[in-house]
């Protein structure tokens, strides 16, 4: 047990109260010190560093509005759609809560994508922050599951057919696929059983996992300390410390970054509210028009598109046609040839490569392209987990990398946006070709990173962070 | 790099261009904005109850919500309720759905949200409805005797024909890139209706305005509240900005 602290009888009532609690619940005080007042963050955070706290804000918005929606929503295929309209019309301020939740879903992805981009350009996944990054990628993956299941709940046409299309993807997995899809749906088609289990996952199972991961993400971050736009460690062995052993280039998170983040929150809420109050459908991207028609298992919509935040991956899925498989096989052959000719492997090692390549090609030719499309779609997310080991550049931050590296990241973002756009459109021959090139670029960007990330003229890294007083 | 971006951009333009050309149907007219015009909305509600509610329902719309567009409960009871319908009930179709299916080959869709669900690349759902209700023409090859330019082979006959009269679309054949194409040139009034063309457009505008209002009765409240929320957030942002500056001014 911690030492019981006595306090002077002349202390103020507030001090006595604080001491009373501190003697009985010291964890609260040390938590506040470890994560707020005593957590030193680099001084030089810029615009990109708003999105972590904003993601937390959106998470809270989603949980609170979700609780109120659950009070009125009915997870029953016969009345689900009507219950959402009941919320929109008869529940006082129900329309506001619903729009906050539907806009919050899209805002979550915008904020998280920008947060991830920050990590990419400043090398925030590099040693010793690998686990911070991996927890973050897992949050992203779980968030996708959460959004996908939540989208079924309004039980509109897009809810229904979107779920139908995505769950059917699982049936493309050889051997276990059909049974797996059946297990997910709980029925042979998306039905009341599916709605009930998705509701259960959406309101409790997945949010619990999400919250646990968010805690792990922040604890791990605070253990290793935040990275910054210069990629220079402020708590390393060579970093300057003041007489109290605090980093000179750091500043207590509270009050400096709390007050900073409040400003970020204010600006974010302006944009968020502008959408909620003036354009809650956002041109059919945040609320798809077709989803205002109740689900009808007999009427397939002419064009089924997932919500915008899934469309880059959806594009990659559609890009994998049986024609595209030949391009992928060529890539595998090229990689294998390179490994055999250029690496210093033993003969046995080279033989293993040859056998593995032949086996891979045999599988690629024999299994339906749809399965490989599913694999590509999943791989597009999974590959992010490996960033800490793919990036071999001698510096962390984009600031000190060669100019053309910035171009590569710019192109990566452009490619991601093009893929996202194509995923919202009905399939077309030209769109298919572009998405195939985009898919190859997306994976090439990551898989070739161990080579290209070391090339070029790197700028010298400063010893200390660069910070100009405001 | 720049070249690659340009090529990508050009290819995108080409892809979307091909998309637009592939779309069917005609260009939607812009619907008048009547969402804040209570008199127009009330007239639209009357048209809706008299002409649409016979076959279509508005299953999520309660009659007493019409108080939002300036009608008193007594007015609603006297003018818009039929039979034993109570004022707190939702709008049900007069027709038996099974009978409707027999007559029209399709169940008339619920209209509560039609103005939202029909939005698309061509414009808002209101634009679509405004175009659709004004592009009916006689077509003896159809079972109902009617066809529609915005919704080809539509199952619904022209319910408002007594108001509009009978019209016929005029086409020209033009040669575009060597292909013979039918190009819509305008309308010819075959027989007059109870309303002049101008009055008819106005009536349809009222009806569509009502449908638009009904699809989200809270929309005017939403915008009104939104203005205050943004004003508050504007002030809050200014304070947060200065507060942040005050804390950071001594950080070097």
Interface residues (C-beta under 8 A of the other chain):
Chain A: X43 X82 X85 X86 X88 X89 X90 X95 X96 X99 X251 X255 X256 X259 X260 X262 X263 X265 X266 X267 X269 X270 X273 X274 X276 X277 X278 X280 X281 X284 X289 X290 X291 X292 X293 X294 X404 X407 X411 X414 X418 X421 X422 X425 X426 X428 X430 X431 X434 X469 X470
Chain B: X1 X4 X5 X8 X11 X12 X14 X15 X16 X18 X19 X22 X59 X60 X61 X62 X65 X109 X110 X112 X113 X116 X117 X118 X119 X120 X125 X215 X216 X217 X218 X222 X223 X225 X226 X227 X229 X230 X233 X234 X236 X237 X240 X241 X243 X244 X245 X247 X248 X249 X251 X252
